[in-house]
Amino acid sequence: MIRLTLATLLLATSAQAWEATGFELPESVLPDPSKGQLYVSNMVDSPFEPDGNGYISRLSMDGKVLDMKWATGMHSPKGMALFGDHLVVADLNALHFVDRKTGEITKTLTPEGIGLFNDVTASGDRVWVSDMLTGVIWSYDGETLAPFYQDAALPHPNGLWTDGLSLVVGHWGPGMKPDFSTDAPGDLLSIDLATKEATQIYPELANIDGVAKIGDSYIANDWITGEIFKVTDGTSELLLSAPASTADIGVFGNTIYLPIMMEGRITTFEMGTTTN
């Protein structure tokens, strides 16, 4: 295990591209390059309350707000994924399917026993969603939303990413306290979708919120500290120190989209050295 701390990398190889403000507890940013736009989930008042105030904003790829309340009727929306003509959104104990043309919710799934749906990823005709409180990762096959994976070593799964063959999971960490601190940082794991065999990518990386991939490197961020890491072939590098409460990051090309939850803003960084 090798960890490299690159304290000056932000200044040397990254540049802030744009910033957008006026959001309400933004939790996730998801690029939709085929439509030339971004989606931002707004929890508004609380990450946990079923208050009906949550919504999805729609932005241009260069940060202009196209529709602040594009999709409404949610409680506390968090992770999102593109799934055919729909945007899939995790919202407390529900999984919403939002029409990408109209912003209308066309279907909502609410299985029993959910603690807190957090992140979503999709590939082909499958969707996966993490339950951060119960430790269950669920899978949707186009008809049924059912438990897919659970392990005592992964009590608080959060960020998800998939290439259709494996599911990369960012663990928040063991022994989560009421203030979201943990007994140890969470691991970055890969689960084989065929065998469900879990492999450690990097141990005790961070209190992981978002997970993405650029080239051969995984990008993961720590919600508590704001630190963003690049993990490549067993090596972890600190890419940049963003503000605390940086939540579920998005990636397109070499651009990293950062939702700064407690500051109500979205900022981006263009990495100066490509990993492609």
Backbone as a ProteinNet text record, in pm:
[ID]
protein_1_A
[PRIMARY]
MIRLTLATLLLATSAQAWEATGFELPESVLPDPSKGQLYVSNMVDSPFEPDGNGYISRLSMDGKVLDMKWATGMHSPKGMALFGDHLVVADLNALHFVDRKTGEITKTLTPEGIGLFNDVTASGDRVWVSDMLTGVIWSYDGETLAPFYQDAALPHPNGLWTDGLSLVVGHWGPGMKPDFSTDAPGDLLSIDLATKEATQIYPELANIDGVAKIGDSYIANDWITGEIFKVTDGTSELLLSAPASTADIGVFGNTIYLPIMMEGRITTFEMGTTTN
[TERTIARY]
85.2	0	88.2	65.4	142.9	46.4	69.8	-10.6	83.2	58.1	137.7	54	104.2	35.6	97.1	21.2	71.5	13.5	78	21.4	7.1	91.1	86.2	19	-41.4	-96	-209.8	-291	-402.5	-353.2	-248.7	-196.7	-121.3	-56.9	29.8	-45.9	-153.9	-214.4	-364.7	-426.6	-570.8	-607.1	-720.3	-768.3	-919.3	-968.1	-1111.9	-1173.6	-1271.2	-1330.3	-1449.2	-1542.1	-1655.1	-1717.1	-1804.1	-1875.6	-2018.8	-2113.6	-2254.6	-2305.1	-2388	-2434.7	-2587.3	-2639.6	-2783.6	-2853.4	-2778.4	-2838.4	-2868.4	-2951.7	-2995.9	-2953.6	-2845.8	-2784.2	-2764.9	-2687.3	-2663.3	-2583.1	-2633.3	-2568.9	-2493.9	-2539.6	-2479.3	-2484.7	-2381.1	-2378.3	-2357.4	-2441.5	-2430.9	-2429.4	-2322.5	-2320.2	-2409.2	-2476.9	-2553.1	-2503.2	-2384.9	-2320.7	-2400.6	-2482.5	-2561.3	-2663.2	-2704.7	-2798.8	-2729.5	-2598.2	-2523.6	-2564	-2591.8	-2638.1	-2593	-2611.1	-2579	-2704.4	-2711.1	-2818.1	-2757.2	-2825.5	-2782.6	-2899.3	-2876.2	-2981.1	-2972.6	-3087	-3096.6	-3180	-3119	-3191	-3271.9	-3235.3	-3302.7	-3286.7	-3374.8	-3374.1	-3296.6	-3298.1	-3240.2	-3208	-3101.6	-3072.8	-3168.8	-3253.1	-3329.6	-3481	-3530.3	-3672.1	-3756.7	-3869.5	-3961.9	-4055.7	-3999.3	-4074.8	-4128.1	-4092.2	-4143.2	-4080.5	-3971.3	-3910.4	-3796.2	-3749.3	-3632	-3659.6	-3553.2	-3569.8	-3437	-3446.2	-3330.2	-3319.4	-3198.6	-3171.2	-3108.2	-3127.3	-3067.3	-2978.6	-2852.3	-2754.2	-2695.5	-2642	-2561.5	-2426.3	-2350.9	-2221.5	-2121.1	-2146.9	-2057	-2112.3	-2210	-2251.5	-2366	-2432.2	-2547.2	-2671.3	-2746.3	-2867.4	-2977	-3021.8	-3128.4	-3265.5	-3274.8	-3401.4	-3368.1	-3380.1	-3339.7	-3424	-3554.6	-3641	-3700.6	-3613.6	-3651.7	-3736.9	-3698.7	-3776.9	-3806.3	-3934.2	-3975.8	-4052.8	-4112.8	-4191.8	-4108.7	-3988.4	-3901	-3881.8	-3819.9	-3793.5	-3650.6	-3555.1	-3414.3	-3327.8	-3336.9	-3268.2	-3116.4	-3054.7	-2909.2	-2848.7	-2793.3	-2725.1	-2817.1	-2758.6	-2834.2	-2755.5	-2828.6	-2764.8	-2852.5	-2788.7	-2861.2	-2899.8	-3027.5	-3079.5	-3177.6	-3126.6	-3211	-3261.6	-3392.1	-3453	-3480.3	-3433.5	-3465.5	-3341.1	-3365	-3270	-3320.3	-3235.9	-3273.8	-3218.2	-3303.3	-3266.2	-3293.9	-3194	-3212	-3270.3	-3378.6	-3448.8	-3502.4	-3423.9	-3459	-3487.2	-3613.8	-3648.1	-3704.9	-3685.8	-3746.5	-3642.3	-3673.7	-3594.4	-3687.1	-3660.1	-3743.9	-3686.2	-3775.3	-3737.9	-3796	-3706.8	-3746.2	-3723.2	-3825	-3812.7	-3709.9	-3606.3	-3498.6	-3542.2	-3653	-3703.4	-3789.5	-3872.6	-3973.6	-3946.5	-3864.4	-3843.5	-3953.4	-4046.3	-4156.3	-4114.2	-4157.3	-4135.7	-4237	-4188.8	-4278.3	-4298.5	-4206.9	-4218.7	-4138.9	-4190.3	-4119.6	-4128.8	-4014.2	-4008.3	-3974.8	-4051.7	-4030.3	-4034.3	-3927.7	-3925.8	-3924.3	-3960.5	-3960.6	-3817.8	-3797.7	-3672.8	-3558.8	-3586.9	-3480.3	-3443.3	-3312.7	-3265.6	-3244.7	-3154.7	-3128.8	-3062.2	-3139.8	-3081	-2986.9	-2868.7	-2770.6	-2722.2	-2644.8	-2591.5	-2650.9	-2643.6	-2698.5	-2598	-2589.9	-2514.5	-2589.9	-2563.4	-2636.9	-2548	-2580.4	-2514.1	-2608.9	-2631.7	-2722.3	-2861.8	-2914.4	-3050.1	-3050.5	-2941.4	-2931.8	-2901	-2958.2	-2933.8	-2894.6	-2799.2	-2761.2	-2773	-2819.3	-2836.1	-2788.7	-2714.3	-2659.9	-2751.5	-2767.7	-2836.7	-2730	-2702.3	-2590.6	-2612.4	-2737.8	-2765.1	-2776.4	-2839.5	-2855.6	-2740	-2659.3	-2547	-2581.9	-2705.1	-2748.3	-2728.7	-2674.9	-2672.3	-2782.3	-2872.1	-2987	-2961.1	-3035.9	-3023.6	-3162.3	-3174.8	-3299.6	-3272.4	-3353.8	-3331.6	-3432	-3502.7	-3606.1	-3745	-3752.5	-3881.4	-3884.7	-3777.8	-3777.2	-3656.7	-3680.9	-3574.5	-3555.5	-3437.3	-3414.5	-3274.1	-3251.7	-3117	-3019.4	-2900.2	-2797.3	-2675.8	-2633.1	-2508.5	-2513.8	-2466.5	-2451.2	-2340.1	-2254.6	-2144.2	-2115.5	-2089.8	-2063.4	-1941.6	-1851	-1731.1	-1759.6	-1883.6	-1923.1	-2053.3	-2049.2	-2173.5	-2235.6	-2154.2	-2206.7	-2161.3	-2208.9	-2171.7	-2229.7	-2150.2	-2197.9	-2179.9	-2069	-2050.4	-2043	-2102.9	-2104	-2058.8	-1991.7	-1954.6	-1948.8	-1990.2	-1983.9	-1946	-1880.7	-1854.1	-1935.6	-2029.3	-2112.1	-2057.2	-1930.6	-1867.7	-1842.5	-1803.9	-1779.8	-1848.3	-1875.1	-1936.4	-1833.6	-1789	-1692.9	-1770.7	-1735	-1808.4	-1714.9	-1756.9	-1686.5	-1752	-1678.4	-1731.6	-1711.6	-1815	-1803.2	-1707.7	-1710	-1622.3	-1699.2	-1630.7	-1697.2	-1726	-1829.2	-1860.1	-1904.4	-1998	-2042	-2115.5	-2077.7	-2136.7	-2246.7	-2324.2	-2428.3	-2376	-2248.7	-2191.5	-2124.6	-2143.9	-2092.4	-1943.4	-1877.3	-1740.3	-1742.3	-1629.1	-1621.2	-1498.8	-1496.3	-1382	-1257.2	-1277.5	-1166.2	-1218.1	-1129.6	-1173.8	-1227.8	-1307.6	-1365.9	-1274.4	-1293.4	-1217.5	-1282.3	-1203.1	-1254.2	-1250.9	-1366.7	-1381.5	-1434.9	-1412.1	-1470.4	-1543.1	-1668.6	-1749	-1774.6	-1734.2	-1760.4	-1910.6	-1972.3	-2117.4	-2166.2	-2079.6	-2118.5	-2104.9	-1994.2	-1966.4	-1995.5	-2009.8	-2026.9	-1903.7	-1790.3	-1666.2	-1612.1	-1579.8	-1530.5	-1378.5	-1318.9	-1174.4	-1143.1	-1045.3	-1006.6	-921.1	-962.2	-883.3	-784.1	-833.7	-745.3	-806.9	-730.2	-785.7	-785.6	-885.5	-892.2	-855.4	-924.9	-895.6	-953.7	-1084.1	-1152.9	-1293.3	-1364.5	-1509.5	-1569	-1575.4	-1598.4	-1743.5	-1761.4	-1893.8	-1909	-1839.9	-1851.9	-1740.3	-1772	-1673.7	-1693.3	-1584.4	-1589.4	-1460.9	-1446.3	-1324.7	-1283.1	-1153	-1092.7	-977.4	-988	-884.8	-871.4	-750.3	-725.4	-731.2	-774	-771.3	-912.1	-931.6	-1055.3	-1040.6	-1147.9	-1152.7	-1254.4	-1213.6	-1303	-1281	-1386.4	-1374.3	-1425.7	-1371.2	-1405.4	-1498.3	-1620	-1718.4	-1675.4	-1617.8	-1584.3	-1469.7	-1364.5	-1246.5	-1247.9	-1321.6	-1320	-1209.2	-1125.2	-1013.2	-1060.8	-995	-1027.2	-903.1	-921.6	-809.8	-818.9	-702.3	-690.8	-622	-683.8	-628.9	-595.8	-469.1	-421.9	-325.3	-358	-266	-210.6	-298	-255.4	-193.4	-190.6	-133.9	-243.6	-245	-341.2	-269.8	-324.3	-269.1	-376.7	-338.8	-429.3	-429.1	-541.3	-550.4	-569.2	-664.1	-690	-766.4	-754.5	-828.9	-943.1	-1059.5	-1179.7	-1240.5	-1341.9	-1405	-1470.6	-1476	-1551.3	-1695.6	-1759.7	-1896.9	-1906.8	-1792	-1797.9	-1857.8	-1967.5	-2046.8	-2020.3	-2124.3	-2113.7	-2064.4	-1936	-1874.1	-1922.8	-1912.5	-1935.4	-1812.5	-1798.3	-1681.7	-1726.2	-1668	-1681.1	-1550.5	-1489	-1356.2	-1259.9	-1186.1	-1097	-1153.1	-1282.7	-1347.4	-1410.5	-1383.2	-1446.1	-1545.4	-1670.6	-1777.5	-1798.1	-1788.5	-1790	-1912.6	-2005.5	-2114.8	-2070.2	-2056.9	-2016.4	-2144.7	-2184.8	-2318	-2352.8	-2272.1	-2307.5	-2289.3	-2226.1	-2208.4	-2304.6	-2383.4	-2484.1	-2430	-2315	-2256.5	-2194.9	-2179.3	-2113.4	-1988.4	-1877.7	-1755.5	-1691.5	-1606.2	-1542.8	-1393.1	-1322.1	-1178.3	-1140.2	-1061.6	-1006.5	-867.7	-850	-720.1	-621.5	-506.2	-409.1	-330	-330.7	-260.7	-360.2	-380.6	-479.4	-431.8	-528.5	-496.6	-548.6	-601.4	-652.9	-539.2
-119.3	0	123.5	211.8	335.2	452.1	554.1	676.8	794.3	869.5	987.8	1110.8	1200.8	1326	1435.1	1483.8	1585	1720.1	1786.8	1908.3	2021.8	2023.4	2135.8	2100.1	1980.8	1937.6	2026.3	2075.6	2162.1	2284	2347.7	2466.5	2431.3	2315.3	2280.8	2227.1	2150.1	2078.4	2096.3	2176.8	2191.9	2339	2364.7	2502.1	2502.5	2592.7	2602.2	2656.6	2584	2622	2715.8	2680.2	2767.6	2732.9	2820.4	2799.3	2846.3	2770.4	2808	2804.8	2901.4	2913.8	2913.2	2917.4	2926.7	2794.5	2686.7	2554.4	2532.4	2431.4	2404.3	2263.3	2256.2	2129.1	2038	2081.4	1996.8	1873	1754.9	1630	1562.1	1578.2	1504.1	1586.4	1569.9	1628.9	1516	1511.1	1406.3	1467.9	1449.3	1496.9	1410.8	1475.7	1408.1	1464.8	1419.8	1482.1	1469.5	1365.2	1350.4	1462.2	1520.4	1632.6	1765.1	1760	1882.1	1949.5	1869.4	1929.4	1849.2	1910.4	1850.6	1847.1	1748.8	1742.8	1760.5	1835	1856	1821.5	1731.7	1698.1	1792.4	1846.4	1941	1878.7	1858.5	1800.1	1905.7	2031.3	2149.4	2160.4	2099.7	2123.1	2018.7	1895.1	1787.4	1668	1593.2	1469.6	1356.6	1374.5	1261.6	1280.5	1403.2	1428.3	1409.3	1336.3	1320.5	1440.2	1554.9	1679.9	1725.9	1655.3	1690.3	1812.1	1864.5	1987.2	1964.4	1840.9	1814.5	1826.1	1857.7	1873.7	1853.4	1842.7	1829.4	1955.4	2013.2	2127.9	2079.9	2158.6	2128.2	2245.4	2214	2315.1	2282.9	2384.2	2359.6	2305.2	2249.8	2192	2297.6	2424.6	2531.2	2605.9	2545.4	2596	2693.7	2718.6	2808.8	2731.3	2787.9	2723	2735.1	2621.9	2619.4	2612.2	2537.4	2522.2	2479.8	2571	2540.3	2427.7	2430.2	2323.7	2247	2172.8	2099.5	1977.7	1900.1	1783.6	1800.2	1797.7	1822	1701	1717.7	1610.1	1505.4	1543.2	1451.1	1500.2	1414.9	1451.5	1502.2	1411.8	1446	1371.8	1410.6	1336.1	1341.6	1227.9	1216.8	1169.1	1046.8	999.1	980.5	992.1	981.8	900.1	844.8	771.8	782.8	776.4	773.4	630	610.5	476.6	486.2	466.8	482.3	624.9	639.7	772.2	836.3	772.5	820.1	858.3	946	975.9	902.5	816.1	742.2	816.1	836.8	919.5	843.8	838.8	782.9	890.5	856.5	956.2	890.1	895.4	832.8	683.6	642.7	500.7	471.7	564.3	550.9	562.7	498.5	511.3	565.8	689.9	756.2	738.7	730.5	729.6	855.7	945.3	1077.3	1082.7	1123.9	1139.5	1247.9	1213.3	1308.8	1421.1	1405.9	1512	1611.7	1561.1	1646.1	1678.9	1598.6	1616.8	1558	1485.9	1425	1289.3	1262	1130.8	1033.9	930	834.3	707.3	680.3	560.2	579.8	526.8	528.8	391.5	338.4	209.4	232.8	171.3	187.4	50.6	-26.1	-158.2	-146.3	-254.5	-256.4	-267.2	-212.3	-233.9	-141.8	-29.6	62.2	153.1	171.4	265.7	403	412.8	539.9	511.4	517	506.3	624.8	596.4	703.3	724.2	631.6	652.6	551.4	585.7	503	496	380.5	367.7	272.2	278.2	195.3	156.3	41.4	-4.6	-97.8	-71	-154.8	-151.9	-270.3	-278.9	-302.1	-263.5	-284.5	-153.4	-142	-28.5	-83.5	-17.8	-54.1	68.3	47.4	158.3	113.4	200.9	167.8	218.3	135.4	175.9	195.6	319.7	353	308.1	293.3	258.5	108.9	35.4	-109.1	-189.7	-129.1	-199.6	-282.4	-274	-352.9	-272.9	-337.4	-281.3	-350.7	-272.7	-324.5	-320.8	-404.3	-410.4	-410	-334	-327.8	-381.5	-478.2	-544.3	-504.6	-395.7	-352.3	-389.5	-482.5	-524.5	-520.8	-573.3	-590.8	-522.9	-454.9	-398.7	-491.2	-553.9	-656.9	-644.6	-696.9	-695.6	-771.2	-713.6	-774.4	-818.4	-735.8	-766.3	-708.2	-788	-739.9	-818.4	-748.9	-813.8	-734.7	-805.8	-739.5	-648.4	-676.6	-593.7	-463.5	-448	-328.5	-273.5	-222.4	-181.4	-53.1	33.4	162.7	194.6	119.5	148.9	282	356.8	486.9	498.2	556.8	582.7	456.2	462.2	348.6	392	298.5	317.3	179.7	168.2	38.9	53.2	-52.5	-64.7	-178.2	-233.3	-343.6	-480.1	-486.6	-612.8	-618	-506.5	-497.5	-374	-379.2	-267.1	-214.4	-91.9	-30	44.2	15.3	68.3	149.4	269.1	350.2	333.5	278.7	255.3	379.9	418.4	533.6	503.9	380.8	340.9	269.1	187.7	111.8	197.7	157.7	225.2	368.5	393.2	530.3	587.5	708.8	777.7	873.8	930.2	1027	1148.4	1185.5	1299	1256	1130.4	1070.7	1037.3	1062.5	1014.7	862.5	799.1	653.1	608	478.6	422.6	418.6	412.6	409.1	458	504.4	541.7	420.5	446.5	339.6	292	165.7	106.3	138.4	129.4	130.2	-13.8	-67.4	-208.5	-227.8	-346.7	-386.1	-518.5	-524.7	-646.4	-700.4	-823.9	-888.4	-911.2	-858.9	-866.9	-1008	-1092.9	-1230.7	-1320.7	-1307.7	-1397.4	-1334.9	-1203.3	-1126.5	-1135.6	-1167.4	-1170	-1027.8	-988.7	-854	-852.2	-750.2	-731.5	-590.4	-579.9	-449.1	-375.1	-254.1	-169.2	-86.5	-27.6	49.7	53.4	15.3	10	145.9	166.8	284	413.3	435.7	553.7	681.2	678.1	801.2	767.2	866.5	855.3	884.8	780.6	798.7	834.4	939.8	980.1	945.1	1016.2	989.4	901.3	824.5	740.3	758.5	777.7	790.8	732.2	740	687.9	778	805.8	877.5	792.3	744.1	656.8	531.9	503.1	385.9	417.4	536	579	598.8	555.3	584.4	717.9	795.1	921.5	904.8	934	921.5	1039.7	1079.7	1196.4	1168.6	1243.1	1233.1	1348.5	1316	1420	1503.2	1438.6	1508.4	1606.8	1565.7	1651.7	1733.6	1687.4	1752.2	1702.9	1614.1	1565.5	1477.3	1493	1414.1	1336.1	1205.3	1115.6	1052.8	1023.4	942	811.8	699	567.8	494.2	458.5	390.5	279.7	155.9	43.3	38	49.3	36.7	160.2	268.6	394.1	498.9	568.6	675.8	809.5	905.6	1040.5	1140.5	1235.9	1345.3	1444.6	1451	1542.9	1686.6	1707.6	1843.6	1839.4	1946.7	1962.4	2059.2	2005	2085.2	2117.8	2203.2	2233.2	2109.9	2105.6	2001.4	2003.5	1889.3	1865.9	1855.7	1843.6	1809.9	1670.9	1659	1536.3	1449.7	1401.1	1299.8	1363.4	1348.3	1411.1	1347.3	1424.7	1373.4	1397.2	1319.6	1331.1	1321.7	1407.5	1393.1	1438.4	1350.9	1380.6	1393.2	1504.2	1531.3	1637.4	1663.1	1759.4	1687.2	1736.9	1686.1	1791.2	1749.6	1838.9	1816.6	1924.3	1914.4	1983.9	1909.6	1974.3	2004.4	2130.7	2170.6	2186.3	2080.1	2070.1	2185.6	2207.2	2304.6	2448.9	2470.2	2605.2	2634.5	2535.2	2557.3	2593.2	2538.7	2574.5	2453.3	2467.9	2367.7	2431.2	2361.6	2410	2296.1	2329.9	2227.3	2251.1	2144.8	2153.6	2074.3	2136.6	2070.3	2019.3	1889.2	1834.1	1863.3	1917.8	1961.7	1850.8	1732.2	1617.8	1505.5	1461.3	1358.7	1222.1	1139.2	1001	906	959.3	873.7	816.5
0	0	0	-93.5	-103.6	-108.6	-27.7	-35.4	-55.6	-159.8	-188.7	-158	-75.9	-46.5	-132	-230.1	-322.1	-282.3	-191.1	-131.4	-230.3	-333.7	-427.6	-559.1	-566.4	-695	-742.9	-649.3	-688.6	-765.2	-714.8	-781.5	-908.4	-908.8	-1020.6	-1140.1	-1115	-1226.8	-1237.3	-1153.3	-1156.6	-1164.3	-1224.4	-1231.2	-1214	-1130.3	-1113.1	-1240.6	-1295.1	-1422.8	-1404	-1316.1	-1289.3	-1154.9	-1109.5	-984.8	-1002	-946.5	-947.2	-803.5	-767.1	-629.4	-623.8	-501.2	-481.1	-462	-442.7	-423.1	-275.2	-246.4	-110.5	-69.2	6.7	45.5	-76	-174.1	-291.9	-252.8	-290.6	-249.4	-361.7	-485.2	-595.9	-724.1	-807.1	-941.5	-1041.2	-1144.3	-1245.6	-1384.9	-1461.3	-1600.2	-1690	-1784	-1889.3	-2021.7	-2067	-2183.6	-2311.9	-2325.8	-2448.1	-2462.9	-2351.5	-2353.3	-2322.2	-2300.3	-2272.1	-2143.4	-2040.1	-1916.2	-1794.7	-1678.5	-1550	-1464.3	-1374.7	-1275.7	-1136.8	-1051.7	-913.7	-821.6	-726.2	-629.9	-510.2	-470.5	-359	-246.5	-130.9	-17.1	58.3	43.8	98.9	250.8	328.7	473.4	552.8	506.8	586.6	498.6	533.1	459.7	492.8	596.9	649.2	651.6	643	666.1	539.8	550.7	437	426.8	387.5	392.1	256.8	148.9	17	-45.8	12.9	-37.6	-136	-150	-232.3	-381.2	-456.7	-601.3	-673.3	-805.8	-893.4	-978.1	-982.3	-1069.5	-1199.4	-1304.9	-1435.4	-1476	-1508.5	-1546	-1682.2	-1748.6	-1867.4	-1823.2	-1916.8	-1882.8	-1836.1	-1869.7	-1824.2	-1702.9	-1634.2	-1504.9	-1501	-1612.7	-1611.7	-1567.3	-1474.4	-1425.3	-1530.7	-1583.2	-1683.4	-1618.1	-1509.4	-1437.8	-1294.9	-1200.5	-1063.2	-1004	-1028.8	-977.4	-1094.8	-1161.5	-1282.9	-1251	-1148.8	-1105.2	-957	-921	-782.7	-729.6	-611.6	-553.2	-482	-438	-366	-223.3	-141.9	-2.9	14.8	1.4	23.9	-77.9	-206.5	-312.5	-297.6	-326.8	-312.8	-444.4	-448.8	-568.2	-687.4	-808.3	-933.1	-1034.7	-1132.8	-1242.4	-1366.1	-1483.6	-1610.5	-1640.8	-1678.4	-1704.7	-1821	-1943.1	-2060.6	-2071.6	-2085.5	-2096.5	-1961	-1856	-1721.9	-1641.9	-1546.8	-1440.9	-1317.6	-1260.8	-1140.6	-1019.7	-919.2	-803.7	-674.1	-584.9	-450.9	-360.1	-289.9	-208.4	-81.1	25.4	153.3	135.6	134.9	118.2	-20	-113.8	-246.3	-356.7	-468.5	-590.2	-698	-742.3	-841.7	-981.8	-1080	-1220.9	-1283.4	-1324.5	-1374.5	-1524.9	-1600.3	-1744.9	-1775.3	-1850.5	-1877.6	-1971.7	-2040.3	-2127	-2051.1	-1961.2	-1898.5	-1751.9	-1684.7	-1542.3	-1456.2	-1517.4	-1443.1	-1386.2	-1262.2	-1202.7	-1262.2	-1330	-1394.9	-1313.8	-1221.2	-1138	-1009.9	-900.6	-773.1	-708.7	-667.5	-599.2	-452.5	-362.3	-218.1	-150.6	-159.9	-96	56.2	122.6	268.4	321.6	441	512	475.8	410.5	370.9	487.9	507.7	608.4	548.9	449.6	381.3	247.5	139.5	6.4	-14.2	-70.6	-82.1	-224.7	-279.8	-414.4	-511.7	-640.6	-747.5	-861.3	-925.2	-1049.3	-1140.4	-1270	-1365	-1481.5	-1540.9	-1662.7	-1735.4	-1864.6	-1941.6	-1882.9	-1849.3	-1795.1	-1644.5	-1575.7	-1431.5	-1359.4	-1241.1	-1152.4	-1015.5	-950.4	-814	-725.3	-601.4	-508	-370.3	-301.4	-169.8	-59	43.6	165.5	272.5	304.8	392.7	536.8	579.3	718.6	742.1	652.9	673.4	616.1	528.1	468.3	346.6	299.8	184	55.5	-46.5	-181.5	-260.1	-317.6	-390.8	-541	-613.3	-758.7	-822.1	-930.6	-1007.7	-1146.6	-1190.7	-1319.3	-1426.5	-1404.4	-1497.6	-1451.8	-1356	-1302.1	-1149.7	-1088.8	-944.2	-880.3	-769.5	-687.5	-568.2	-559	-458.1	-400.3	-277.8	-220.9	-310.3	-327.4	-411.5	-331.4	-235.3	-164	-24	72.4	209.1	275.6	350.1	419.7	546.6	655	782.6	776.2	682.8	667.3	593.4	544.6	469.6	528.5	652.5	717.9	663.9	600	555.4	412.9	313.2	174.1	130	53.8	8.1	-143	-188.1	-330.4	-414.3	-534.6	-626.8	-765.9	-835.5	-976	-1039.7	-1166	-1233	-1378.9	-1429.4	-1572.4	-1632.6	-1555.5	-1601	-1565.5	-1527.7	-1487.6	-1337.4	-1282.3	-1138.7	-1082.9	-954	-883	-783.8	-804.1	-713.5	-605.1	-480.1	-365.5	-276.8	-243.4	-145.4	-9.8	86	220.3	305.7	378.5	467.1	582.2	629.9	739.6	848.7	930	1036.3	1158.5	1233.9	1359.5	1343.2	1252.1	1226.6	1347.5	1386.3	1501.3	1455.2	1550.7	1513.5	1437.4	1459.6	1386.7	1256.2	1217	1092.7	1097.5	1210.2	1223.2	1238.5	1214.6	1218.2	1297.5	1329.2	1400.6	1313.3	1183	1087.7	953.5	865.2	730.3	654.9	553.7	474.3	362.9	324.5	214.5	80.4	-24.9	-161.3	-209.9	-250.2	-283.3	-423.7	-478.6	-606	-586.8	-630	-619.6	-759.5	-784.3	-912.3	-924.9	-1030	-1043.1	-1071.7	-1126.2	-1155.6	-1033.4	-961.1	-848.4	-712.6	-707.3	-583.9	-493.4	-549.6	-473.6	-459.8	-336.4	-309.3	-303.5	-365.2	-365.9	-317.8	-231	-180.2	-282.9	-318.4	-407.7	-328.1	-217.8	-130.1	9.2	112.9	248.3	317.4	400.8	488.6	415.5	306.5	224.3	282.9	316.3	355.7	403.1	456.1	472	335.1	252.7	109.3	80.7	3	-43.8	-191.5	-278.5	-421.7	-474.1	-579	-648.5	-798.1	-870.5	-1016.3	-1073.1	-1204.8	-1266.5	-1381.8	-1387.9	-1499.5	-1549.9	-1672.9	-1726.6	-1643	-1595.8	-1512.4	-1363.7	-1328.7	-1188.5	-1133.8	-1010.8	-939.5	-867	-867.1	-795.3	-682.9	-560.4	-445.3	-352.6	-283.6	-196.2	-56.4	38.8	180.2	216.7	258.2	290	410.4	509.9	633.7	613.6	545.9	529.6	401.5	299.9	169.3	78.4	126.6	46	-69.1	-183.9	-302.6	-343.1	-360.4	-386	-524.6	-579.9	-700.7	-662	-697.6	-663.3	-792.1	-807.4	-927.5	-888.5	-924.1	-903.3	-761.4	-662.7	-524.5	-463.9	-539.1	-490	-476	-364.2	-340.7	-341.3	-416.5	-421.2	-380.2	-298.2	-264.2	-379.3	-451.4	-564.6	-520	-428.8	-383.1	-252.2	-177.9	-53.2	-78.9	-105.8	-126.2	10.6	16	144.1	205.5	337.7	406.6	357.5	359.7	312.6	161.2	91.7	-50.6	-61.9	-135	-132.4	-255.9	-321	-426.4	-556.8	-583.6	-700.5	-830.1	-938.5	-1073	-1157.7	-1264.6	-1352.1	-1496.7	-1581.7	-1726.6	-1788.7	-1869.2	-1920.2	-1804.2	-1798.5	-1685.9	-1591.8	-1602.3	-1514.2	-1396.2	-1276.6	-1155.2	-1106.5	-1087.2	-1041.6	-891.9	-814	-668.9	-610.5	-549.1	-476.2	-332.9	-299.9	-164.9	-83.6	-18.2	40	133.1	235.5	338.4	292.9	178.9	124.7	10.2	-31.8	-134.3	-270.8	-305.9	-435.1	-503.9	-635.1	-718.4	-776.5	-767.3	-829.3	-907.7	-1001.9	-1084.6	-1091.8	-1117.2	-1137.6	-1261.4	-1347.3	-1464.7	-1428.8	-1434.2	-1400.1	-1512.3	-1473.8	-1573.1	-1636.1	-1573.6	-1631.5	-1649.7	-1770.7	-1799.7	-1754.6	-1711.4	-1678.1	-1783.9	-1893.2	-2000.4	-2083.8
[MASK]
++++++++++++++++++++++++++++++++++++++++++++++++++++++++++++++++++++++++++++++++++++++++++++++++++++++++++++++++++++++++++++++++++++++++++++++++++++++++++++++++++++++++++++++++++++++++++++++++++++++++++++++++++++++++++++++++++++++++++++++++++++++++++++++++++++++++++++++++++++

